[in-house]
Amino acid sequence: MKNTILYFLIFFGVNTVSAQFLESKKDLQSFEGYFNFHYSPSEDKIFLEVDRLESEFLYTHFLASGLGSNDIGLDRGQIGDGVVVKFIKSGNKLLLLQPNQNFRAITENKLEKSP
């Protein structure tokens, strides 16, 4: 699974197009979690069910392997930053967006505050 490409599927309740897509794949292994996903060993692809659009969640990344203890900071098993992200739909694309949590407008001016 080194070269696995992650594909996103949007599920709004029961979506027949997505259900038909999953049924067309013969060797899918399904896994349940915060986001359910399906793995196709023959294609070496992961299909992620995204049913929580515009809902923020915590995303943490880490290195499963690396150079070991070094000055660069690429230590294997090192847990990276935890950031708040959300999936948004833009046209026919699904984007993973990290909102700016470092800015807060403390003002009465409505133009400076976020919608």
Biopython code that builds the backbone (N, CA, C, O; Angstrom):
import numpy as np
from Bio.PDB.StructureBuilder import StructureBuilder

atoms = [
    (1, "MET", "N", (0.821, -1.186, 0.000)),
    (1, "MET", "CA", (0.000, 0.000, 0.000)),
    (1, "MET", "C", (0.869, 1.257, 0.000)),
    (1, "MET", "O", (0.413, 2.305, 0.457)),
    (2, "LYS", "N", (2.072, 1.190, -0.484)),
    (2, "LYS", "CA", (2.961, 2.347, -0.478)),
    (2, "LYS", "C", (2.458, 3.452, -1.392)),
    (2, "LYS", "O", (2.537, 4.628, -1.037)),
    (3, "ASN", "N", (1.948, 3.100, -2.546)),
    (3, "ASN", "CA", (1.538, 4.097, -3.523)),
    (3, "ASN", "C", (0.030, 4.279, -3.560)),
    (3, "ASN", "O", (-0.534, 4.593, -4.609)),
    (4, "THR", "N", (-0.622, 4.084, -2.427)),
    (4, "THR", "CA", (-2.072, 4.164, -2.378)),
    (4, "THR", "C", (-2.535, 5.593, -2.631)),
    (4, "THR", "O", (-2.023, 6.543, -2.039)),
    (5, "ILE", "N", (-3.496, 5.722, -3.506)),
    (5, "ILE", "CA", (-4.105, 7.014, -3.796)),
    (5, "ILE", "C", (-5.452, 7.050, -3.079)),
    (5, "ILE", "O", (-6.218, 6.088, -3.131)),
    (6, "LEU", "N", (-5.733, 8.163, -2.413)),
    (6, "LEU", "CA", (-6.966, 8.300, -1.653)),
    (6, "LEU", "C", (-8.013, 8.977, -2.514)),
    (6, "LEU", "O", (-7.797, 10.088, -2.998)),
    (7, "TYR", "N", (-9.129, 8.329, -2.709)),
    (7, "TYR", "CA", (-10.236, 8.884, -3.472)),
    (7, "TYR", "C", (-11.378, 9.175, -2.514)),
    (7, "TYR", "O", (-11.622, 8.419, -1.574)),
    (8, "PHE", "N", (-12.076, 10.275, -2.760)),
    (8, "PHE", "CA", (-13.168, 10.680, -1.882)),
    (8, "PHE", "C", (-14.502, 10.410, -2.557)),
    (8, "PHE", "O", (-14.683, 10.693, -3.741)),
    (9, "LEU", "N", (-15.426, 9.861, -1.793)),
    (9, "LEU", "CA", (-16.795, 9.665, -2.236)),
    (9, "LEU", "C", (-17.693, 10.475, -1.312)),
    (9, "LEU", "O", (-17.494, 10.478, -0.097)),
    (10, "ILE", "N", (-18.659, 11.146, -1.869)),
    (10, "ILE", "CA", (-19.562, 11.940, -1.050)),
    (10, "ILE", "C", (-20.847, 11.142, -0.860)),
    (10, "ILE", "O", (-21.483, 10.735, -1.832)),
    (11, "PHE", "N", (-21.219, 10.925, 0.383)),
    (11, "PHE", "CA", (-22.440, 10.205, 0.702)),
    (11, "PHE", "C", (-23.391, 11.152, 1.425)),
    (11, "PHE", "O", (-23.084, 11.624, 2.519)),
    (12, "PHE", "N", (-24.532, 11.428, 0.826)),
    (12, "PHE", "CA", (-25.592, 12.193, 1.477)),
    (12, "PHE", "C", (-26.716, 11.209, 1.756)),
    (12, "PHE", "O", (-27.566, 10.980, 0.896)),
    (13, "GLY", "N", (-26.732, 10.623, 2.952)),
    (13, "GLY", "CA", (-27.706, 9.588, 3.243)),
    (13, "GLY", "C", (-27.430, 8.395, 2.352)),
    (13, "GLY", "O", (-26.316, 7.872, 2.339)),
    (14, "VAL", "N", (-28.423, 7.965, 1.615)),
    (14, "VAL", "CA", (-28.249, 6.863, 0.667)),
    (14, "VAL", "C", (-28.107, 7.472, -0.716)),
    (14, "VAL", "O", (-29.082, 7.965, -1.283)),
    (15, "ASN", "N", (-26.937, 7.442, -1.246)),
    (15, "ASN", "CA", (-26.656, 8.003, -2.558)),
    (15, "ASN", "C", (-26.513, 6.841, -3.529)),
    (15, "ASN", "O", (-25.567, 6.059, -3.431)),
    (16, "THR", "N", (-27.445, 6.724, -4.465)),
    (16, "THR", "CA", (-27.463, 5.555, -5.344)),
    (16, "THR", "C", (-26.259, 5.529, -6.282)),
    (16, "THR", "O", (-25.765, 4.454, -6.622)),
    (17, "VAL", "N", (-25.780, 6.710, -6.705)),
    (17, "VAL", "CA", (-24.617, 6.733, -7.588)),
    (17, "VAL", "C", (-23.409, 6.141, -6.869)),
    (17, "VAL", "O", (-22.692, 5.316, -7.436)),
    (18, "SER", "N", (-23.179, 6.555, -5.630)),
    (18, "SER", "CA", (-22.050, 6.030, -4.862)),
    (18, "SER", "C", (-22.239, 4.555, -4.556)),
    (18, "SER", "O", (-21.279, 3.786, -4.607)),
    (19, "ALA", "N", (-23.466, 4.149, -4.238)),
    (19, "ALA", "CA", (-23.731, 2.740, -3.960)),
    (19, "ALA", "C", (-23.467, 1.894, -5.202)),
    (19, "ALA", "O", (-22.904, 0.803, -5.104)),
    (20, "GLN", "N", (-23.872, 2.394, -6.371)),
    (20, "GLN", "CA", (-23.613, 1.663, -7.612)),
    (20, "GLN", "C", (-22.117, 1.584, -7.886)),
    (20, "GLN", "O", (-21.626, 0.564, -8.368)),
    (21, "PHE", "N", (-21.395, 2.653, -7.582)),
    (21, "PHE", "CA", (-19.945, 2.661, -7.779)),
    (21, "PHE", "C", (-19.283, 1.599, -6.908)),
    (21, "PHE", "O", (-18.433, 0.841, -7.377)),
    (22, "LEU", "N", (-19.679, 1.552, -5.633)),
    (22, "LEU", "CA", (-19.081, 0.579, -4.719)),
    (22, "LEU", "C", (-19.433, -0.847, -5.120)),
    (22, "LEU", "O", (-18.612, -1.753, -4.979)),
    (23, "GLU", "N", (-20.650, -1.051, -5.621)),
    (23, "GLU", "CA", (-21.043, -2.389, -6.056)),
    (23, "GLU", "C", (-20.269, -2.823, -7.301)),
    (23, "GLU", "O", (-20.064, -4.018, -7.516)),
    (24, "SER", "N", (-19.839, -1.867, -8.120)),
    (24, "SER", "CA", (-19.105, -2.210, -9.336)),
    (24, "SER", "C", (-17.686, -2.685, -9.023)),
    (24, "SER", "O", (-17.064, -3.361, -9.843)),
    (25, "LYS", "N", (-17.179, -2.339, -7.857)),
    (25, "LYS", "CA", (-15.853, -2.802, -7.431)),
    (25, "LYS", "C", (-16.008, -4.177, -6.797)),
    (25, "LYS", "O", (-16.806, -4.351, -5.876)),
    (26, "LYS", "N", (-15.251, -5.149, -7.283)),
    (26, "LYS", "CA", (-15.446, -6.542, -6.863)),
    (26, "LYS", "C", (-14.750, -6.893, -5.555)),
    (26, "LYS", "O", (-15.307, -7.652, -4.761)),
    (27, "ASP", "N", (-13.573, -6.377, -5.306)),
    (27, "ASP", "CA", (-12.752, -6.869, -4.205)),
    (27, "ASP", "C", (-12.580, -5.853, -3.076)),
    (27, "ASP", "O", (-11.521, -5.802, -2.451)),
    (28, "LEU", "N", (-13.599, -5.051, -2.810)),
    (28, "LEU", "CA", (-13.462, -4.022, -1.787)),
    (28, "LEU", "C", (-13.502, -4.608, -0.383)),
    (28, "LEU", "O", (-14.339, -5.453, -0.066)),
    (29, "GLN", "N", (-12.579, -4.139, 0.446)),
    (29, "GLN", "CA", (-12.600, -4.452, 1.869)),
    (29, "GLN", "C", (-13.102, -3.197, 2.578)),
    (29, "GLN", "O", (-12.523, -2.124, 2.410)),
    (30, "SER", "N", (-14.167, -3.315, 3.367)),
    (30, "SER", "CA", (-14.764, -2.153, 4.027)),
    (30, "SER", "C", (-14.284, -2.047, 5.461)),
    (30, "SER", "O", (-14.125, -3.048, 6.161)),
    (31, "PHE", "N", (-14.055, -0.800, 5.887)),
    (31, "PHE", "CA", (-13.606, -0.516, 7.242)),
    (31, "PHE", "C", (-14.470, 0.609, 7.803)),
    (31, "PHE", "O", (-14.722, 1.604, 7.123)),
    (32, "GLU", "N", (-14.923, 0.448, 9.043)),
    (32, "GLU", "CA", (-15.754, 1.460, 9.682)),
    (32, "GLU", "C", (-14.919, 2.301, 10.623)),
    (32, "GLU", "O", (-13.985, 1.807, 11.254)),
    (33, "GLY", "N", (-15.261, 3.568, 10.713)),
    (33, "GLY", "CA", (-14.570, 4.490, 11.598)),
    (33, "GLY", "C", (-15.249, 5.835, 11.553)),
    (33, "GLY", "O", (-16.400, 5.938, 11.129)),
    (34, "TYR", "N", (-14.548, 6.876, 11.988)),
    (34, "TYR", "CA", (-15.114, 8.222, 11.925)),
    (34, "TYR", "C", (-15.500, 8.548, 10.482)),
    (34, "TYR", "O", (-16.571, 9.100, 10.232)),
    (35, "PHE", "N", (-14.632, 8.208, 9.543)),
    (35, "PHE", "CA", (-14.957, 8.197, 8.122)),
    (35, "PHE", "C", (-14.797, 6.758, 7.655)),
    (35, "PHE", "O", (-13.698, 6.207, 7.711)),
    (36, "ASN", "N", (-15.884, 6.145, 7.195)),
    (36, "ASN", "CA", (-15.789, 4.793, 6.653)),
    (36, "ASN", "C", (-14.970, 4.835, 5.361)),
    (36, "ASN", "O", (-15.024, 5.811, 4.613)),
    (37, "PHE", "N", (-14.217, 3.770, 5.111)),
    (37, "PHE", "CA", (-13.453, 3.721, 3.871)),
    (37, "PHE", "C", (-13.413, 2.299, 3.344)),
    (37, "PHE", "O", (-13.666, 1.336, 4.069)),
    (38, "HIS", "N", (-13.089, 2.194, 2.064)),
    (38, "HIS", "CA", (-13.046, 0.914, 1.369)),
    (38, "HIS", "C", (-11.706, 0.816, 0.659)),
    (38, "HIS", "O", (-11.245, 1.777, 0.042)),
    (39, "TYR", "N", (-11.088, -0.352, 0.752)),
    (39, "TYR", "CA", (-9.774, -0.572, 0.137)),
    (39, "TYR", "C", (-9.889, -1.619, -0.953)),
    (39, "TYR", "O", (-10.478, -2.680, -0.748)),
    (40, "SER", "N", (-9.323, -1.317, -2.111)),
    (40, "SER", "CA", (-9.278, -2.247, -3.235)),
    (40, "SER", "C", (-7.838, -2.723, -3.410)),
    (40, "SER", "O", (-7.005, -1.979, -3.927)),
    (41, "PRO", "N", (-7.530, -3.954, -2.987)),
    (41, "PRO", "CA", (-6.154, -4.456, -3.117)),
    (41, "PRO", "C", (-5.686, -4.579, -4.566)),
    (41, "PRO", "O", (-4.506, -4.377, -4.852)),
    (42, "SER", "N", (-6.591, -4.907, -5.476)),
    (42, "SER", "CA", (-6.176, -5.078, -6.873)),
    (42, "SER", "C", (-5.779, -3.753, -7.514)),
    (42, "SER", "O", (-4.871, -3.710, -8.343)),
    (43, "GLU", "N", (-6.463, -2.663, -7.129)),
    (43, "GLU", "CA", (-6.134, -1.336, -7.666)),
    (43, "GLU", "C", (-5.202, -0.561, -6.752)),
    (43, "GLU", "O", (-4.658, 0.470, -7.149)),
    (44, "ASP", "N", (-5.012, -1.048, -5.527)),
    (44, "ASP", "CA", (-4.220, -0.366, -4.501)),
    (44, "ASP", "C", (-4.729, 1.060, -4.285)),
    (44, "ASP", "O", (-3.957, 2.019, -4.287)),
    (45, "LYS", "N", (-6.068, 1.178, -4.096)),
    (45, "LYS", "CA", (-6.707, 2.471, -3.884)),
    (45, "LYS", "C", (-7.598, 2.418, -2.655)),
    (45, "LYS", "O", (-8.156, 1.375, -2.315)),
    (46, "ILE", "N", (-7.720, 3.561, -1.998)),
    (46, "ILE", "CA", (-8.619, 3.716, -0.857)),
    (46, "ILE", "C", (-9.718, 4.679, -1.264)),
    (46, "ILE", "O", (-9.444, 5.755, -1.794)),
    (47, "PHE", "N", (-10.965, 4.291, -1.015)),
    (47, "PHE", "CA", (-12.122, 5.132, -1.285)),
    (47, "PHE", "C", (-12.723, 5.550, 0.050)),
    (47, "PHE", "O", (-13.165, 4.706, 0.830)),
    (48, "LEU", "N", (-12.737, 6.842, 0.310)),
    (48, "LEU", "CA", (-13.178, 7.379, 1.589)),
    (48, "LEU", "C", (-14.596, 7.900, 1.472)),
    (48, "LEU", "O", (-14.900, 8.665, 0.557)),
    (49, "GLU", "N", (-15.478, 7.493, 2.394)),
    (49, "GLU", "CA", (-16.840, 8.010, 2.437)),
    (49, "GLU", "C", (-16.837, 9.296, 3.252)),
    (49, "GLU", "O", (-16.527, 9.279, 4.443)),
    (50, "VAL", "N", (-17.174, 10.391, 2.624)),
    (50, "VAL", "CA", (-17.243, 11.672, 3.319)),
    (50, "VAL", "C", (-18.713, 12.035, 3.440)),
    (50, "VAL", "O", (-19.336, 12.460, 2.467)),
    (51, "ASP", "N", (-19.261, 11.868, 4.626)),
    (51, "ASP", "CA", (-20.667, 12.182, 4.852)),
    (51, "ASP", "C", (-20.845, 13.367, 5.798)),
    (51, "ASP", "O", (-21.969, 13.694, 6.179)),
    (52, "ARG", "N", (-19.754, 14.002, 6.174)),
    (52, "ARG", "CA", (-19.805, 15.138, 7.091)),
    (52, "ARG", "C", (-19.151, 16.358, 6.441)),
    (52, "ARG", "O", (-18.063, 16.766, 6.847)),
    (53, "LEU", "N", (-19.801, 16.937, 5.444)),
    (53, "LEU", "CA", (-19.286, 18.146, 4.817)),
    (53, "LEU", "C", (-19.466, 19.327, 5.757)),
    (53, "LEU", "O", (-20.448, 19.387, 6.498)),
    (54, "GLU", "N", (-18.528, 20.267, 5.734)),
    (54, "GLU", "CA", (-18.565, 21.499, 6.532)),
    (54, "GLU", "C", (-18.545, 21.225, 8.032)),
    (54, "GLU", "O", (-18.893, 22.103, 8.821)),
    (55, "SER", "N", (-18.145, 20.032, 8.435)),
    (55, "SER", "CA", (-18.062, 19.672, 9.852)),
    (55, "SER", "C", (-16.590, 19.555, 10.233)),
    (55, "SER", "O", (-15.855, 18.753, 9.657)),
    (56, "GLU", "N", (-16.165, 20.359, 11.206)),
    (56, "GLU", "CA", (-14.751, 20.385, 11.584)),
    (56, "GLU", "C", (-14.374, 19.145, 12.395)),
    (56, "GLU", "O", (-15.174, 18.631, 13.177)),
    (57, "PHE", "N", (-13.144, 18.678, 12.194)),
    (57, "PHE", "CA", (-12.610, 17.562, 12.960)),
    (57, "PHE", "C", (-11.114, 17.750, 13.117)),
    (57, "PHE", "O", (-10.503, 18.553, 12.413)),
    (58, "LEU", "N", (-10.531, 17.010, 14.039)),
    (58, "LEU", "CA", (-9.104, 17.115, 14.317)),
    (58, "LEU", "C", (-8.333, 16.156, 13.424)),
    (58, "LEU", "O", (-8.637, 14.964, 13.376)),
    (59, "TYR", "N", (-7.336, 16.676, 12.719)),
    (59, "TYR", "CA", (-6.488, 15.889, 11.822)),
    (59, "TYR", "C", (-5.066, 15.911, 12.370)),
    (59, "TYR", "O", (-4.498, 16.981, 12.593)),
    (60, "THR", "N", (-4.499, 14.741, 12.585)),
    (60, "THR", "CA", (-3.129, 14.617, 13.083)),
    (60, "THR", "C", (-2.338, 13.771, 12.103)),
    (60, "THR", "O", (-2.818, 12.736, 11.640)),
    (61, "HIS", "N", (-1.141, 14.203, 11.791)),
    (61, "HIS", "CA", (-0.293, 13.437, 10.875)),
    (61, "HIS", "C", (0.955, 12.973, 11.612)),
    (61, "HIS", "O", (1.365, 13.560, 12.613)),
    (62, "PHE", "N", (1.547, 11.901, 11.089)),
    (62, "PHE", "CA", (2.765, 11.367, 11.693)),
    (62, "PHE", "C", (3.539, 10.603, 10.643)),
    (62, "PHE", "O", (3.009, 10.285, 9.579)),
    (63, "LEU", "N", (4.769, 10.315, 10.935)),
    (63, "LEU", "CA", (5.621, 9.536, 10.038)),
    (63, "LEU", "C", (5.652, 8.089, 10.500)),
    (63, "LEU", "O", (6.044, 7.796, 11.630)),
    (64, "ALA", "N", (5.241, 7.192, 9.626)),
    (64, "ALA", "CA", (5.315, 5.768, 9.954)),
    (64, "ALA", "C", (6.754, 5.278, 9.877)),
    (64, "ALA", "O", (7.144, 4.350, 10.585)),
    (65, "SER", "N", (7.534, 5.907, 9.014)),
    (65, "SER", "CA", (8.946, 5.568, 8.904)),
    (65, "SER", "C", (9.708, 6.857, 8.643)),
    (65, "SER", "O", (9.124, 7.858, 8.226)),
    (66, "GLY", "N", (10.991, 6.831, 8.884)),
    (66, "GLY", "CA", (11.781, 8.036, 8.678)),
    (66, "GLY", "C", (13.252, 7.759, 8.855)),
    (66, "GLY", "O", (13.693, 6.610, 8.821)),
    (67, "LEU", "N", (14.002, 8.816, 9.044)),
    (67, "LEU", "CA", (15.453, 8.713, 9.142)),
    (67, "LEU", "C", (15.939, 8.309, 10.528)),
    (67, "LEU", "O", (17.123, 8.024, 10.708)),
    (68, "GLY", "N", (15.056, 8.280, 11.493)),
    (68, "GLY", "CA", (15.477, 8.021, 12.868)),
    (68, "GLY", "C", (15.757, 9.329, 13.565)),
    (68, "GLY", "O", (15.322, 10.381, 13.096)),
    (69, "SER", "N", (16.459, 9.293, 14.654)),
    (69, "SER", "CA", (16.763, 10.513, 15.396)),
    (69, "SER", "C", (17.784, 11.333, 14.611)),
    (69, "SER", "O", (18.893, 10.873, 14.341)),
    (70, "ASN", "N", (17.388, 12.565, 14.246)),
    (70, "ASN", "CA", (18.271, 13.402, 13.432)),
    (70, "ASN", "C", (17.954, 14.872, 13.671)),
    (70, "ASN", "O", (16.991, 15.209, 14.361)),
    (71, "ASP", "N", (18.770, 15.732, 13.096)),
    (71, "ASP", "CA", (18.586, 17.172, 13.260)),
    (71, "ASP", "C", (17.473, 17.729, 12.387)),
    (71, "ASP", "O", (16.956, 18.811, 12.663)),
    (72, "ILE", "N", (17.101, 17.014, 11.351)),
    (72, "ILE", "CA", (16.062, 17.491, 10.431)),
    (72, "ILE", "C", (14.691, 17.445, 11.090)),
    (72, "ILE", "O", (13.825, 18.255, 10.759)),
    (73, "GLY", "N", (14.478, 16.526, 12.004)),
    (73, "GLY", "CA", (13.191, 16.394, 12.672)),
    (73, "GLY", "C", (12.275, 15.372, 12.034)),
    (73, "GLY", "O", (11.079, 15.358, 12.323)),
    (74, "LEU", "N", (12.806, 14.512, 11.170)),
    (74, "LEU", "CA", (12.004, 13.471, 10.527)),
    (74, "LEU", "C", (12.158, 12.151, 11.277)),
    (74, "LEU", "O", (12.554, 11.139, 10.698)),
    (75, "ASP", "N", (11.843, 12.173, 12.557)),
    (75, "ASP", "CA", (11.972, 10.980, 13.381)),
    (75, "ASP", "C", (10.805, 10.039, 13.124)),
    (75, "ASP", "O", (9.649, 10.463, 13.114)),
    (76, "ARG", "N", (11.107, 8.763, 12.916)),
    (76, "ARG", "CA", (10.039, 7.794, 12.679)),
    (76, "ARG", "C", (9.168, 7.653, 13.934)),
    (76, "ARG", "O", (9.660, 7.634, 15.062)),
    (77, "GLY", "N", (7.875, 7.558, 13.694)),
    (77, "GLY", "CA", (6.920, 7.436, 14.783)),
    (77, "GLY", "C", (6.600, 8.755, 15.461)),
    (77, "GLY", "O", (5.798, 8.779, 16.394)),
    (78, "GLN", "N", (7.196, 9.846, 15.026)),
    (78, "GLN", "CA", (6.955, 11.147, 15.641)),
    (78, "GLN", "C", (5.574, 11.657, 15.242)),
    (78, "GLN", "O", (5.222, 11.659, 14.062)),
    (79, "ILE", "N", (4.802, 12.085, 16.226)),
    (79, "ILE", "CA", (3.473, 12.626, 15.959)),
    (79, "ILE", "C", (3.612, 14.091, 15.588)),
    (79, "ILE", "O", (4.280, 14.851, 16.288)),
    (80, "GLY", "N", (2.983, 14.490, 14.488)),
    (80, "GLY", "CA", (3.035, 15.866, 14.017)),
    (80, "GLY", "C", (1.990, 16.725, 14.690)),
    (80, "GLY", "O", (1.426, 16.360, 15.722)),
    (81, "ASP", "N", (1.745, 17.862, 14.091)),
    (81, "ASP", "CA", (0.765, 18.792, 14.632)),
    (81, "ASP", "C", (-0.644, 18.253, 14.466)),
    (81, "ASP", "O", (-0.934, 17.508, 13.530)),
    (82, "GLY", "N", (-1.508, 18.639, 15.383)),
    (82, "GLY", "CA", (-2.933, 18.379, 15.259)),
    (82, "GLY", "C", (-3.586, 19.669, 14.795)),
    (82, "GLY", "O", (-3.414, 20.711, 15.427)),
    (83, "VAL", "N", (-4.324, 19.613, 13.712)),
    (83, "VAL", "CA", (-4.969, 20.804, 13.173)),
    (83, "VAL", "C", (-6.452, 20.537, 12.972)),
    (83, "VAL", "O", (-6.867, 19.396, 12.768)),
    (84, "VAL", "N", (-7.240, 21.591, 13.030)),
    (84, "VAL", "CA", (-8.673, 21.501, 12.777)),
    (84, "VAL", "C", (-8.887, 21.669, 11.279)),
    (84, "VAL", "O", (-8.416, 22.641, 10.688)),
    (85, "VAL", "N", (-9.595, 20.724, 10.663)),
    (85, "VAL", "CA", (-9.867, 20.758, 9.227)),
    (85, "VAL", "C", (-11.332, 20.404, 8.984)),
    (85, "VAL", "O", (-12.032, 19.948, 9.889)),
    (86, "LYS", "N", (-11.783, 20.622, 7.749)),
    (86, "LYS", "CA", (-13.132, 20.219, 7.349)),
    (86, "LYS", "C", (-13.139, 19.977, 5.854)),
    (86, "LYS", "O", (-12.353, 20.573, 5.118)),
    (87, "PHE", "N", (-14.026, 19.102, 5.407)),
    (87, "PHE", "CA", (-14.217, 18.869, 3.987)),
    (87, "PHE", "C", (-15.241, 19.867, 3.467)),
    (87, "PHE", "O", (-16.283, 20.077, 4.088)),
    (88, "ILE", "N", (-14.939, 20.484, 2.319)),
    (88, "ILE", "CA", (-15.895, 21.357, 1.648)),
    (88, "ILE", "C", (-15.992, 20.921, 0.202)),
    (88, "ILE", "O", (-15.042, 20.377, -0.361)),
    (89, "LYS", "N", (-17.152, 21.164, -0.395)),
    (89, "LYS", "CA", (-17.348, 20.821, -1.800)),
    (89, "LYS", "C", (-17.255, 22.109, -2.605)),
    (89, "LYS", "O", (-17.913, 23.100, -2.286)),
    (90, "SER", "N", (-16.434, 22.089, -3.650)),
    (90, "SER", "CA", (-16.258, 23.233, -4.542)),
    (90, "SER", "C", (-16.401, 22.729, -5.973)),
    (90, "SER", "O", (-15.480, 22.130, -6.529)),
    (91, "GLY", "N", (-17.563, 22.978, -6.557)),
    (91, "GLY", "CA", (-17.833, 22.445, -7.895)),
    (91, "GLY", "C", (-17.914, 20.942, -7.835)),
    (91, "GLY", "O", (-18.689, 20.392, -7.053)),
    (92, "ASN", "N", (-17.122, 20.265, -8.653)),
    (92, "ASN", "CA", (-17.104, 18.800, -8.612)),
    (92, "ASN", "C", (-15.904, 18.275, -7.838)),
    (92, "ASN", "O", (-15.554, 17.101, -7.955)),
    (93, "LYS", "N", (-15.275, 19.133, -7.052)),
    (93, "LYS", "CA", (-14.108, 18.753, -6.247)),
    (93, "LYS", "C", (-14.478, 18.703, -4.769)),
    (93, "LYS", "O", (-15.393, 19.389, -4.314)),
    (94, "LEU", "N", (-13.755, 17.887, -4.045)),
    (94, "LEU", "CA", (-13.879, 17.806, -2.594)),
    (94, "LEU", "C", (-12.544, 18.242, -2.011)),
    (94, "LEU", "O", (-11.511, 17.633, -2.290)),
    (95, "LEU", "N", (-12.562, 19.297, -1.200)),
    (95, "LEU", "CA", (-11.335, 19.872, -0.665)),
    (95, "LEU", "C", (-11.257, 19.669, 0.833)),
    (95, "LEU", "O", (-12.276, 19.707, 1.523)),
    (96, "LEU", "N", (-10.059, 19.456, 1.338)),
    (96, "LEU", "CA", (-9.807, 19.406, 2.768)),
    (96, "LEU", "C", (-9.242, 20.774, 3.147)),
    (96, "LEU", "O", (-8.133, 21.125, 2.745)),
    (97, "LEU", "N", (-10.005, 21.541, 3.918)),
    (97, "LEU", "CA", (-9.678, 22.919, 4.231)),
    (97, "LEU", "C", (-9.279, 23.053, 5.692)),
    (97, "LEU", "O", (-9.937, 22.506, 6.577)),
    (98, "GLN", "N", (-8.198, 23.783, 5.939)),
    (98, "GLN", "CA", (-7.781, 24.098, 7.302)),
    (98, "GLN", "C", (-8.116, 25.562, 7.572)),
    (98, "GLN", "O", (-7.422, 26.453, 7.081)),
    (99, "PRO", "N", (-9.179, 25.824, 8.352)),
    (99, "PRO", "CA", (-9.523, 27.215, 8.648)),
    (99, "PRO", "C", (-8.424, 27.888, 9.470)),
    (99, "PRO", "O", (-7.726, 27.236, 10.246)),
    (100, "ASN", "N", (-8.284, 29.190, 9.288)),
    (100, "ASN", "CA", (-7.288, 29.954, 10.027)),
    (100, "ASN", "C", (-7.772, 30.137, 11.460)),
    (100, "ASN", "O", (-8.693, 30.914, 11.709)),
    (101, "GLN", "N", (-7.161, 29.432, 12.393)),
    (101, "GLN", "CA", (-7.538, 29.513, 13.811)),
    (101, "GLN", "C", (-6.693, 30.539, 14.557)),
    (101, "GLN", "O", (-6.894, 30.744, 15.754)),
    (102, "ASN", "N", (-5.756, 31.183, 13.875)),
    (102, "ASN", "CA", (-4.840, 32.113, 14.529)),
    (102, "ASN", "C", (-5.268, 33.561, 14.426)),
    (102, "ASN", "O", (-4.528, 34.444, 14.860)),
    (103, "PHE", "N", (-6.429, 33.837, 13.871)),
    (103, "PHE", "CA", (-6.874, 35.207, 13.702)),
    (103, "PHE", "C", (-8.248, 35.373, 14.336)),
    (103, "PHE", "O", (-9.135, 34.538, 14.156)),
    (104, "ARG", "N", (-8.409, 36.452, 15.074)),
    (104, "ARG", "CA", (-9.711, 36.769, 15.653)),
    (104, "ARG", "C", (-9.878, 38.275, 15.588)),
    (104, "ARG", "O", (-9.034, 39.019, 16.088)),
    (105, "ALA", "N", (-10.955, 38.725, 14.977)),
    (105, "ALA", "CA", (-11.215, 40.162, 14.872)),
    (105, "ALA", "C", (-11.997, 40.604, 16.098)),
    (105, "ALA", "O", (-13.150, 40.215, 16.283)),
    (106, "ILE", "N", (-11.376, 41.407, 16.921)),
    (106, "ILE", "CA", (-12.053, 41.974, 18.090)),
    (106, "ILE", "C", (-12.362, 43.425, 17.738)),
    (106, "ILE", "O", (-11.603, 44.341, 18.056)),
    (107, "THR", "N", (-13.490, 43.602, 17.077)),
    (107, "THR", "CA", (-13.865, 44.919, 16.596)),
    (107, "THR", "C", (-15.373, 44.977, 16.401)),
    (107, "THR", "O", (-16.045, 43.945, 16.375)),
    (108, "GLU", "N", (-15.887, 46.157, 16.268)),
    (108, "GLU", "CA", (-17.308, 46.330, 15.978)),
    (108, "GLU", "C", (-17.553, 46.447, 14.465)),
    (108, "GLU", "O", (-18.704, 46.453, 14.027)),
    (109, "ASN", "N", (-16.486, 46.539, 13.669)),
    (109, "ASN", "CA", (-16.607, 46.662, 12.226)),
    (109, "ASN", "C", (-17.014, 45.311, 11.634)),
    (109, "ASN", "O", (-16.263, 44.340, 11.736)),
    (110, "LYS", "N", (-18.200, 45.242, 11.014)),
    (110, "LYS", "CA", (-18.722, 43.980, 10.468)),
    (110, "LYS", "C", (-17.875, 43.487, 9.300)),
    (110, "LYS", "O", (-17.847, 42.283, 9.049)),
    (111, "LEU", "N", (-17.192, 44.357, 8.583)),
    (111, "LEU", "CA", (-16.376, 43.946, 7.453)),
    (111, "LEU", "C", (-15.125, 43.181, 7.877)),
    (111, "LEU", "O", (-14.566, 42.418, 7.090)),
    (112, "GLU", "N", (-14.690, 43.383, 9.106)),
    (112, "GLU", "CA", (-13.495, 42.695, 9.597)),
    (112, "GLU", "C", (-13.809, 41.347, 10.214)),
    (112, "GLU", "O", (-12.915, 40.522, 10.399)),
    (113, "LYS", "N", (-15.057, 41.122, 10.530)),
    (113, "LYS", "CA", (-15.440, 39.852, 11.128)),
    (113, "LYS", "C", (-15.794, 38.857, 10.037)),
    (113, "LYS", "O", (-16.307, 39.235, 8.984)),
    (114, "SER", "N", (-15.519, 37.585, 10.292)),
    (114, "SER", "CA", (-15.852, 36.553, 9.309)),
    (114, "SER", "C", (-17.350, 36.296, 9.317)),
    (114, "SER", "O", (-18.000, 36.484, 10.346)),
    (115, "PRO", "N", (-17.908, 35.871, 8.194)),
    (115, "PRO", "CA", (-19.365, 35.639, 8.111)),
    (115, "PRO", "C", (-19.821, 34.509, 8.996)),
    (115, "PRO", "O", (-21.011, 34.196, 9.035)),
]
sb = StructureBuilder()
sb.init_structure("model")
sb.init_model(0)
sb.init_chain("A")
sb.init_seg("    ")
for serial, (resi, resn, name, xyz) in enumerate(atoms, 1):
    if name == "N":
        sb.init_residue(resn, " ", resi, " ")
    sb.init_atom(name, np.array(xyz, "f"), 0.0, 1.0, " ", f" {name:<3s}", serial, name[0])
structure = sb.get_structure()
